[in-house]
Amino acid sequence: MPHRKTRSLSLLSTALLTALSPQIMAQESDSQPTMEQISIFGKQNPLNTVPGSAHQINQAELDNFKYTDIMRTLASIPGVYIQEEDGYGLRPNIGMRGTGQNRSEKITIMEDGVLAAPAPYASPAAYYFPTPGRMQSVEILKGSSTVKYGPRTTGGVINMLSRQIPEEELAGKVDVAAGQDGFGKLHAYAGGQGERVGAVVDFYRYQADGFKHINGVGGNTGFEKNDALAKVSIRSADDAKYAQVLEFKLKYSDEVSNETYMGLTDADYEATPYARYSASQKDVMNTEHKQLQINHIIDFSDNLTLGTTAYYNDFARNWYKADQVDGLKLSKGGIEAASAFDKNPSMGPMDVRVKANNRGYISQGIQTELNWYLDNHDLAFGARYHEDEMDRFQWADHYALDSNQVMTLTESGTPGSDSNRVDSAEALALYVQDKIQLGDFNITAGVRYEDVKTNRTDWGKDNPGREGQPNKDIDNSFSATLPSLSATYQVNSDFLVLAGVQKGFAPASPGNADKKEEQSWNYEAGARYNSGDLSSEAIFFYSDYSNMHGECTASIGCDDDNIGNQYNGGKVDVKGLEFSLAYSFNTQNDFSFPVKLAYTYTDAEFANSFESDFDPWGDVKKGDKLPYIAENMLFASAGVKADSWELTVAARYTDDIRTKAGQGEIAPEDLIKAKTIVDLSGRYFISESQELYLTAENLFDKKYVTSKVYGSNFVGKPLTVSVGYTYKF
């Protein structure tokens, strides 16, 4: 890649000198502050009193199924929508409260309080996602209490907390597993806390050969992914005037995944659902992610705390995949051409164009929060300066697919000759929030301000050297003021009612031709009940969009010429219900029977008519339902626990989904049928430090469609059994 805009990398050093930070961690006022990682919930923000939909998946819950797929992990949370794709969760599609799920572009995803998307402002579709298997908890927050988190404030926020430095002198874990289709996993971490210096290292690798087979030639359709993390923290001396903690975090990950955007025709899906066309045999994605994060927290007093985080993320990806078969785009007959060839390979050779979707990303910034506790006020003042960019430098090669179904390179493309542009953004975010306690009432008032500048510089396909002036150099700037107000009333020690309103926002990306931000007003009201072994929550939500965005990506079948463009859908109404319930039946003979239920109802429709080049929308009529949003979703789990073993069954039901906007009965070509998927987990505790476990994902071997790309069918993972062993010290 010959060019990448130079960014002010001095941000990282400046951050330490100026001592600023993000969403603050809980601290102990009578001792040195604890670097609990930058979390949403803590001592100052208890989960049960949050004035909105709040959930936390802790380490014990993560250990139950030991999922490597974040979408399976999040299935137990109401109001969270997941759209499977490859079967392993390598490219998660997650949404909240009707936002849409495409590449998780419509919600805010963080790791340790830092934006995780490769370019959250300039290119929000996230082809990188933090490795879920190495996390020790996941926080989910929706509604008006998300004012501190952005840039996307309509749906909600997911914050994934990585391994914290153990408080013990030495502690760690080794977890190994193996299963069907060549699945293997190794997770190991070790670390400890000394008098003033603490450290931890965490390594996670998982892989599979894949559950699909390529027609004629076979080959690996799986993946290999490595993720390494290291942290070092330094605490101030006991006699220091101010208690402080400084933490350095380094992270590296890479991935090789043999994935494709070529699904199967309806006939081929019914006949051989786990096949792949021979024209997809060269399809592979290579990624590399690097991160440096520096956290600093200082207690000026028991009531005044300041924290700082500086961060730098570098992500590179090249998804090398077929985009034309026999001269036809995948969206214009290429899938059918690949199917026809595999039925009669003697018709070869046939030309297959394979495009190198090569992109580089930078995301960096500095963010701060000052927490001031005054009697019945909990004040938070926050700021973040952020820069990001996406550099597309792509080309296409041509292969001959012969009668033996083998592809041979016939023409190499010139790097930069297919897509050759840089999208970039600079953003300043400020917020103030005050949590006021008035007897049994808690009122949270806040306002967020976003000021954003974006740019698209396009050199065109005929100037791979990026010489002279670009063909396009488009700037845009906009700002938004986003108020929020929420309240809770503690009816008694167990029962709490809540309500809130906020203005939602998402920035216009450089690919938005109309330069319009996404805006909405969002309302919620509900109640929470917690007593002993019973916990429950029910919340009604309503989002009134004055403008909704749609991002054009290959993952939803957009035409290649439109990929990277952002479209405006105008007025949209989304309303629904989130309900969750958990209870543990306990017996006198040391058995317990935990059950959990989560239900989401969503009604999302366009409130205006318009014509759009965005493929999933098309020509919209008022009242059309939004695509890729199920009306009903249900999760249920039941288990039995004894002293030395546990057994848990979890089921998730997803209603019919339409892949294109419309009304009434869903056309067969636009329908993803309803499905119920059941998983099983069994655990045997050899001792307090050792465990054997078995998991069976898709227990009843259900054949189902995960998504439709270019009108073709992608299939979910079949029954997959794995066994593992864990040792803790």
GUVEXDREN-219938 format. One record per residue (C-alpha): residue in three letters; x, y, z. Coordinates in steps of 0.5 Angstrom, whole numbers, padded with zeros to 4 digits, always signed. Layout:
// residues N
ALAXYZ
...
***
This chain:
// residues 729
MET+0000+0000+0000
PRO+0004+0006-0002
HIS+0000+0011+0002
ARG-0003+0012+0008
LYS-0005+0019+0011
THR+0000+0021+0016
ARG-0004+0022+0023
SER-0001+0025+0029
LEU+0002+0019+0033
SER+0004+0024+0038
LEU-0003+0023+0041
LEU+0000+0018+0045
SER+0005+0021+0049
THR+0001+0028+0049
ALA-0004+0023+0053
LEU+0000+0022+0059
LEU+0003+0029+0059
THR-0004+0032+0060
ALA-0007+0026+0064
LEU-0014+0026+0061
SER-0019+0019+0061
PRO-0025+0015+0059
GLN-0031+0012+0063
ILE-0028+0011+0069
MET-0027+0005+0073
ALA-0030+0004+0080
GLN-0025+0005+0086
GLU-0024+0004+0093
SER-0023+0011+0097
ASP-0019+0008+0103
SER-0014+0005+0099
GLN-0010+0006+0092
PRO-0015+0006+0086
THR-0016-0001+0083
MET-0015-0001+0075
GLU-0021-0005+0074
GLN-0021-0004+0067
ILE-0025+0002+0064
SER-0032-0001+0065
ILE-0039+0001+0065
PHE-0042-0002+0071
GLY-0038-0001+0078
LYS-0039+0001+0085
GLN-0041+0008+0083
ASN-0046+0005+0078
PRO-0049-0001+0080
LEU-0052-0006+0075
ASN-0059-0006+0078
THR-0060+0001+0079
VAL-0058+0003+0072
PRO-0064+0007+0069
GLY-0064+0003+0063
SER-0063-0004+0060
ALA-0057-0006+0063
HIS-0054-0013+0063
GLN-0047-0016+0065
ILE-0045-0023+0062
ASN-0040-0025+0068
GLN-0034-0030+0068
ALA-0038-0035+0071
GLU-0043-0035+0065
LEU-0038-0034+0060
ASP-0035-0041+0063
ASN-0042-0044+0062
PHE-0041-0046+0055
LYS-0034-0043+0053
TYR-0037-0040+0047
THR-0032-0037+0042
ASP-0038-0034+0038
ILE-0040-0027+0041
MET-0047-0028+0037
ARG-0048-0034+0041
THR-0046-0031+0048
LEU-0050-0025+0047
ALA-0057-0029+0045
SER-0059-0029+0052
ILE-0059-0021+0052
PRO-0066-0019+0050
GLY-0066-0013+0045
VAL-0060-0015+0042
TYR-0060-0018+0035
ILE-0055-0023+0032
GLN-0055-0025+0024
GLU-0050-0031+0023
GLU-0046-0031+0017
ASP-0040-0036+0017
GLY-0042-0041+0023
TYR-0036-0039+0027
GLY-0038-0032+0029
LEU-0031-0029+0025
ARG-0035-0023+0022
PRO-0041-0021+0027
ASN-0047-0018+0025
ILE-0050-0015+0032
GLY-0056-0010+0033
MET-0060-0007+0038
ARG-0067-0004+0038
GLY-0068-0005+0031
THR-0062-0001+0029
GLY-0060-0007+0024
GLN-0054-0012+0025
ASN-0050-0011+0018
ARG-0043-0012+0021
SER-0045-0009+0027
GLU-0044-0002+0024
LYS-0050+0001+0028
ILE-0048+0000+0035
THR-0042+0002+0039
ILE-0037-0003+0041
MET-0031-0002+0046
GLU-0026-0007+0049
ASP-0024-0004+0055
GLY-0027+0003+0054
VAL-0024+0004+0047
LEU-0028+0004+0041
ALA-0026-0003+0037
ALA-0029-0002+0030
PRO-0023-0001+0026
ALA-0025+0006+0023
PRO-0032+0008+0027
TYR-0033+0014+0024
ALA-0030+0014+0017
SER-0032+0007+0016
PRO-0037+0004+0021
ALA-0038-0003+0018
ALA-0033-0007+0023
TYR-0029-0013+0019
TYR-0025-0013+0026
PHE-0028-0016+0032
PRO-0025-0017+0039
THR-0024-0024+0040
PRO-0029-0026+0045
GLY-0026-0033+0048
ARG-0021-0029+0052
MET-0026-0024+0055
GLN-0027-0024+0062
SER-0034-0020+0062
VAL-0039-0017+0057
GLU-0043-0011+0059
ILE-0049-0009+0055
LEU-0053-0002+0056
LYS-0058+0001+0052
GLY-0063+0007+0052
SER-0062+0014+0055
SER-0056+0012+0060
THR-0052+0011+0054
VAL-0050+0019+0053
LYS-0043+0018+0056
TYR-0042+0013+0050
GLY-0041+0014+0042
PRO-0041+0016+0037
ARG-0047+0011+0035
THR-0052+0013+0041
THR-0059+0010+0038
GLY-0058+0003+0040
GLY-0054+0002+0045
VAL-0046+0000+0047
ILE-0043-0007+0048
ASN-0036-0006+0052
MET-0032-0013+0053
LEU-0027-0013+0058
SER-0021-0016+0057
ARG-0017-0020+0062
GLN-0015-0016+0068
ILE-0009-0017+0072
PRO-0010-0022+0078
GLU-0009-0019+0085
GLU-0006-0025+0087
GLU+0002-0026+0087
LEU+0001-0031+0081
ALA-0005-0034+0078
GLY-0007-0036+0071
LYS-0011-0041+0067
VAL-0010-0046+0062
ASP-0016-0049+0057
VAL-0015-0053+0052
ALA-0021-0056+0047
ALA-0022-0060+0041
GLY-0028-0062+0037
GLN-0031-0064+0030
ASP-0029-0061+0024
GLY-0022-0060+0026
PHE-0024-0055+0032
GLY-0018-0054+0037
LYS-0017-0048+0042
LEU-0012-0046+0047
HIS-0013-0041+0052
ALA-0007-0039+0057
TYR-0006-0033+0062
ALA-0002-0032+0068
GLY+0000-0026+0072
GLY+0000-0023+0079
GLN+0001-0017+0083
GLY+0007-0015+0087
GLU+0007-0009+0092
ARG+0007-0004+0086
VAL+0008-0007+0080
GLY+0003-0012+0076
ALA+0003-0016+0070
VAL-0001-0021+0066
VAL+0000-0024+0059
ASP-0006-0028+0056
PHE-0006-0032+0049
TYR-0012-0035+0045
ARG-0012-0039+0039
TYR-0017-0043+0036
GLN-0018-0046+0029
ALA-0022-0051+0025
ASP-0022-0054+0018
GLY-0029-0052+0017
PHE-0036-0056+0016
LYS-0036-0054+0008
HIS-0033-0058+0002
ILE-0031-0055-0004
ASN-0034-0058-0010
GLY-0029-0062-0014
VAL-0022-0060-0010
GLY-0024-0060-0003
GLY-0019-0056+0001
ASN-0020-0052+0008
THR-0026-0048+0009
GLY-0024-0046+0016
PHE-0020-0041+0020
GLU-0014-0040+0024
LYS-0014-0034+0029
ASN-0009-0032+0034
ASP-0010-0027+0040
ALA-0004-0024+0045
LEU-0005-0019+0050
ALA+0000-0016+0055
LYS-0001-0011+0061
VAL+0003-0008+0066
SER+0001-0004+0071
ILE+0005+0001+0076
ARG+0001+0003+0083
SER+0004+0009+0087
ALA+0007+0008+0093
ASP+0003+0008+0100
ASP+0005+0015+0102
ALA+0004+0018+0095
LYS+0000+0025+0096
TYR-0005+0022+0091
ALA-0006+0015+0089
GLN-0005+0013+0082
VAL-0005+0007+0077
LEU-0001+0007+0070
GLU-0003+0001+0066
PHE+0000-0001+0059
LYS-0004-0005+0055
LEU-0001-0009+0048
LYS-0005-0013+0044
TYR-0003-0017+0037
SER-0008-0021+0033
ASP-0008-0025+0026
GLU-0013-0029+0022
VAL-0013-0033+0016
SER-0020-0035+0014
ASN-0022-0039+0008
GLU-0029-0035+0007
THR-0033-0033+0001
TYR-0039-0029-0001
MET-0041-0034-0005
GLY-0047-0038-0002
LEU-0051-0043-0006
THR-0057-0043-0010
ASP-0064-0045-0007
ALA-0063-0052-0011
ASP-0056-0053-0009
TYR-0058-0051-0002
GLU-0063-0057-0001
ALA-0059-0062-0004
THR-0052-0061-0001
PRO-0052-0055+0004
TYR-0045-0056+0006
ALA-0042-0055-0001
ARG-0038-0049-0004
TYR-0037-0048-0011
SER-0031-0049-0014
ALA-0030-0042-0016
SER-0029-0040-0009
GLN-0023-0044-0008
LYS-0018-0038-0008
ASP-0023-0034-0003
VAL-0019-0033+0004
MET-0018-0027+0009
ASN-0012-0025+0012
THR-0012-0020+0018
GLU-0007-0017+0023
HIS-0009-0012+0029
LYS-0004-0008+0033
GLN-0006-0004+0039
LEU-0003+0000+0044
GLN-0007+0003+0050
ILE-0005+0007+0056
ASN-0009+0008+0062
HIS-0008+0013+0068
ILE-0012+0014+0074
ILE-0011+0019+0080
ASP-0015+0020+0086
PHE-0015+0027+0088
SER-0019+0026+0094
ASP-0025+0021+0096
ASN-0029+0025+0092
LEU-0025+0027+0086
THR-0022+0022+0081
LEU-0019+0023+0074
GLY-0017+0018+0069
THR-0014+0018+0062
THR-0014+0013+0056
ALA-0009+0014+0050
TYR-0010+0009+0044
TYR-0008+0007+0038
ASN-0010+0001+0033
ASP-0008-0001+0027
PHE-0012-0006+0023
ALA-0010-0009+0016
ARG-0015-0014+0012
ASN-0015-0017+0005
TRP-0021-0021+0003
TYR-0019-0024-0003
LYS-0025-0027-0006
ALA-0029-0028-0013
ASP-0033-0023-0015
GLN-0035-0025-0022
VAL-0036-0032-0025
ASP-0036-0032-0033
GLY-0036-0025-0033
LEU-0042-0024-0029
LYS-0042-0021-0022
LEU-0045-0025-0016
SER-0051-0020-0016
LYS-0052-0021-0023
GLY-0052-0029-0025
GLY-0045-0030-0022
ILE-0047-0035-0017
GLU-0052-0039-0022
ALA-0046-0039-0027
ALA-0041-0042-0021
SER-0047-0047-0020
ALA-0048-0049-0027
PHE-0040-0050-0028
ASP-0040-0055-0022
LYS-0046-0059-0025
ASN-0042-0060-0032
PRO-0034-0058-0031
SER-0033-0060-0038
MET-0036-0054-0040
GLY-0029-0051-0038
PRO-0025-0047-0038
MET-0029-0041-0035
ASP-0026-0034-0033
VAL-0026-0033-0025
ARG-0025-0026-0023
VAL-0022-0026-0016
LYS-0022-0019-0012
ALA-0017-0017-0007
ASN-0021-0013-0002
ASN-0015-0010+0001
ARG-0016-0005+0006
GLY-0012-0001+0012
TYR-0015+0002+0018
ILE-0012+0007+0023
SER-0016+0009+0029
GLN-0013+0013+0035
GLY-0015+0018+0040
ILE-0015+0020+0047
GLN-0021+0021+0052
THR-0022+0023+0059
GLU-0027+0023+0065
LEU-0027+0027+0071
ASN-0032+0024+0076
TRP-0034+0029+0082
TYR-0038+0026+0088
LEU-0042+0031+0092
ASP-0047+0029+0097
ASN-0053+0027+0093
HIS-0050+0028+0086
ASP-0045+0024+0082
LEU-0042+0028+0076
ALA-0038+0026+0070
PHE-0035+0031+0065
GLY-0032+0027+0059
ALA-0028+0029+0053
ARG-0025+0025+0047
TYR-0021+0027+0041
HIS-0021+0021+0036
GLU-0018+0020+0029
ASP-0019+0014+0024
GLU-0018+0013+0017
MET-0020+0007+0012
ASP-0015+0006+0006
ARG-0017+0002+0000
PHE-0012+0000-0004
GLN-0015-0006-0008
TRP-0014-0010-0015
ALA-0017-0016-0018
ASP-0014-0022-0021
HIS-0016-0027-0027
TYR-0016-0035-0026
ALA-0018-0040-0031
LEU-0023-0045-0028
ASP-0021-0052-0032
SER-0025-0058-0033
ASN-0022-0061-0027
GLN-0025-0056-0023
VAL-0018-0053-0021
MET-0016-0045-0022
THR-0010-0043-0025
LEU-0008-0035-0025
THR-0008-0032-0032
GLU-0008-0025-0031
SER-0005-0021-0025
GLY-0008-0014-0023
THR-0004-0008-0021
PRO-0005-0006-0014
GLY-0009+0000-0013
SER-0013-0001-0020
ASP-0019-0003-0017
SER-0021+0001-0011
ASN-0016+0007-0009
ARG-0019+0012-0004
VAL-0018+0014+0003
ASP-0024+0016+0008
SER-0022+0019+0014
ALA-0025+0023+0020
GLU-0023+0027+0026
ALA-0028+0028+0032
LEU-0029+0031+0038
ALA-0034+0029+0043
LEU-0036+0032+0050
TYR-0041+0030+0055
VAL-0043+0032+0062
GLN-0048+0027+0066
ASP-0051+0028+0073
LYS-0054+0023+0077
ILE-0058+0026+0082
GLN-0061+0022+0088
LEU-0067+0025+0091
GLY-0070+0020+0096
ASP-0073+0014+0093
PHE-0072+0018+0086
ASN-0066+0018+0082
ILE-0065+0022+0076
THR-0060+0022+0071
ALA-0059+0028+0066
GLY-0054+0029+0061
VAL-0052+0032+0054
ARG-0047+0030+0049
TYR-0044+0034+0044
GLU-0040+0031+0037
ASP-0036+0035+0032
VAL-0034+0031+0026
LYS-0030+0033+0020
THR-0030+0027+0015
ASN-0026+0027+0008
ARG-0026+0022+0002
THR-0020+0023-0003
ASP-0021+0018-0009
TRP-0015+0017-0014
GLY-0019+0013-0019
LYS-0017+0006-0022
ASP-0013+0009-0027
ASN-0008+0012-0022
PRO-0005+0007-0017
GLY+0001+0011-0016
ARG-0003+0017-0013
GLU+0000+0022-0017
GLY-0002+0029-0018
GLN-0009+0031-0016
PRO-0014+0026-0014
ASN-0020+0025-0018
LYS-0025+0027-0012
ASP-0023+0030-0005
ILE-0030+0031-0001
ASP-0030+0034+0006
ASN-0036+0035+0010
SER-0037+0037+0017
PHE-0043+0037+0022
SER-0044+0037+0030
ALA-0050+0035+0034
THR-0052+0036+0041
LEU-0055+0030+0044
PRO-0059+0031+0051
SER-0062+0025+0055
LEU-0066+0025+0061
SER-0068+0018+0065
ALA-0071+0017+0072
THR-0072+0011+0077
TYR-0076+0010+0083
GLN-0075+0005+0088
VAL-0082+0002+0090
ASN-0078-0002+0095
SER-0072-0006+0096
ASP-0074-0011+0091
PHE-0078-0007+0086
LEU-0075-0001+0081
VAL-0079+0003+0075
LEU-0075+0007+0070
ALA-0076+0011+0064
GLY-0072+0015+0060
VAL-0071+0019+0053
GLN-0065+0021+0049
LYS-0063+0024+0042
GLY-0060+0019+0038
PHE-0054+0020+0033
ALA-0050+0017+0028
PRO-0045+0021+0024
ALA-0045+0021+0016
SER-0039+0017+0013
PRO-0035+0020+0008
GLY-0039+0015+0003
ASN-0046+0019+0005
ALA-0047+0023-0002
ASP-0053+0027+0002
LYS-0048+0029+0008
LYS-0054+0027+0013
GLU-0053+0025+0020
GLU-0057+0019+0023
GLN-0062+0022+0028
SER-0067+0020+0032
TRP-0071+0021+0039
ASN-0071+0014+0043
TYR-0076+0013+0049
GLU-0076+0007+0054
ALA-0080+0005+0060
GLY-0080-0001+0064
ALA-0079-0004+0071
ARG-0074-0009+0074
TYR-0075-0014+0080
ASN-0069-0017+0084
SER-0071-0021+0090
GLY-0066-0027+0092
ASP-0066-0032+0087
LEU-0071-0029+0082
SER-0069-0023+0077
SER-0073-0020+0072
GLU-0074-0014+0067
ALA-0079-0011+0062
ILE-0078-0005+0058
PHE-0082-0002+0053
PHE-0078+0002+0047
TYR-0079+0007+0042
SER-0075+0010+0037
ASP-0077+0015+0032
TYR-0072+0016+0027
SER-0072+0023+0023
ASN-0067+0019+0018
MET-0064+0012+0019
HIS-0057+0010+0015
GLY-0056+0004+0011
GLU-0049+0002+0010
CYS-0047-0002+0003
THR-0043-0008+0004
ALA-0042-0014+0001
SER-0044-0018+0007
ILE-0051-0016+0005
GLY-0051-0017-0003
CYS-0049-0010-0005
ASP-0047-0009-0012
ASP-0039-0008-0012
ASP-0040-0001-0015
ASN-0044+0002-0009
ILE-0040-0002-0003
GLY-0037+0004+0002
ASN-0043+0008+0000
GLN-0048+0010+0006
TYR-0055+0011+0004
ASN-0061+0015+0008
GLY-0068+0012+0009
GLY-0071+0018+0012
LYS-0077+0017+0017
VAL-0077+0010+0021
ASP-0081+0008+0027
VAL-0078+0002+0031
LYS-0082+0000+0037
GLY-0082-0006+0042
LEU-0081-0010+0048
GLU-0075-0013+0052
PHE-0076-0018+0057
SER-0072-0022+0061
LEU-0073-0027+0067
ALA-0068-0031+0071
TYR-0069-0036+0077
SER-0066-0042+0081
PHE-0070-0047+0084
ASN-0066-0050+0090
THR-0067-0056+0093
GLN-0065-0059+0100
ASN-0060-0064+0097
ASP-0055-0059+0094
PHE-0058-0059+0087
SER-0060-0053+0084
PHE-0064-0052+0077
PRO-0063-0045+0074
VAL-0067-0043+0069
LYS-0067-0036+0064
LEU-0071-0033+0059
ALA-0070-0027+0055
TYR-0076-0025+0050
THR-0075-0019+0044
TYR-0081-0017+0040
THR-0080-0011+0035
ASP-0084-0008+0030
ALA-0080-0004+0025
GLU-0082+0000+0019
PHE-0081+0006+0014
ALA-0085+0012+0016
ASN-0084+0015+0009
SER-0084+0013+0001
PHE-0077+0013-0003
GLU-0073+0010-0008
SER-0066+0008-0006
ASP-0060+0005-0009
PHE-0059+0001-0003
ASP-0060-0006-0005
PRO-0064-0009+0002
TRP-0068-0003+0001
GLY-0070-0002-0006
ASP-0076+0002-0007
VAL-0079+0003-0001
LYS-0087+0005+0001
LYS-0089+0007+0007
GLY-0091+0002+0012
ASP-0085-0003+0009
LYS-0082-0007+0014
LEU-0074-0006+0015
PRO-0070-0012+0013
TYR-0066-0017+0017
ILE-0070-0016+0023
ALA-0074-0021+0026
GLU-0081-0020+0030
ASN-0080-0025+0035
MET-0074-0027+0039
LEU-0074-0032+0044
PHE-0068-0035+0049
ALA-0069-0040+0054
SER-0064-0044+0058
ALA-0065-0049+0064
GLY-0060-0053+0068
VAL-0058-0057+0074
LYS-0052-0056+0078
ALA-0049-0061+0083
ASP-0043-0060+0087
SER-0038-0064+0082
TRP-0042-0063+0076
GLU-0047-0058+0071
LEU-0051-0060+0065
THR-0054-0054+0061
VAL-0059-0054+0055
ALA-0060-0047+0052
ALA-0065-0046+0046
ARG-0066-0040+0042
TYR-0071-0038+0037
THR-0071-0033+0031
ASP-0077-0031+0027
ASP-0078-0031+0020
ILE-0073-0025+0017
ARG-0074-0021+0011
THR-0068-0020+0007
LYS-0071-0014+0003
ALA-0076-0008+0005
GLY-0083-0010+0004
GLN-0090-0011+0007
GLY-0094-0018+0008
GLU-0092-0025+0006
ILE-0085-0025+0005
ALA-0083-0027-0002
PRO-0079-0034-0002
GLU-0073-0031-0005
ASP-0073-0026+0001
LEU-0074-0030+0006
ILE-0070-0033+0012
LYS-0074-0038+0015
ALA-0075-0038+0023
LYS-0071-0043+0027
THR-0069-0046+0033
ILE-0062-0048+0035
VAL-0061-0052+0041
ASP-0054-0052+0045
LEU-0052-0057+0050
SER-0046-0056+0056
GLY-0044-0061+0061
ARG-0038-0060+0066
TYR-0035-0064+0071
PHE-0030-0061+0076
ILE-0025-0066+0078
SER-0022-0061+0084
GLU-0023-0054+0085
SER-0017-0052+0080
GLN-0019-0058+0075
GLU-0025-0059+0070
LEU-0027-0063+0064
TYR-0033-0060+0060
LEU-0037-0062+0053
THR-0041-0058+0049
ALA-0045-0059+0043
GLU-0047-0053+0039
ASN-0053-0054+0034
LEU-0055-0061+0038
PHE-0061-0063+0034
ASP-0056-0062+0027
LYS-0061-0057+0025
LYS-0060-0055+0018
TYR-0062-0047+0017
VAL-0060-0041+0013
THR-0056-0036+0016
SER-0056-0030+0011
LYS-0057-0029+0004
VAL-0052-0025+0000
TYR-0053-0024-0007
GLY-0059-0028-0007
SER-0055-0034-0005
ASN-0056-0038+0002
PHE-0051-0039+0007
VAL-0052-0045+0012
GLY-0051-0045+0019
LYS-0046-0050+0023
PRO-0048-0057+0024
LEU-0048-0061+0030
THR-0041-0059+0033
VAL-0039-0063+0039
SER-0032-0061+0043
VAL-0029-0063+0049
GLY-0024-0059+0053
TYR-0020-0059+0060
THR-0019-0053+0064
TYR-0013-0052+0070
LYS-0013-0046+0074
PHE-0008-0044+0079
***
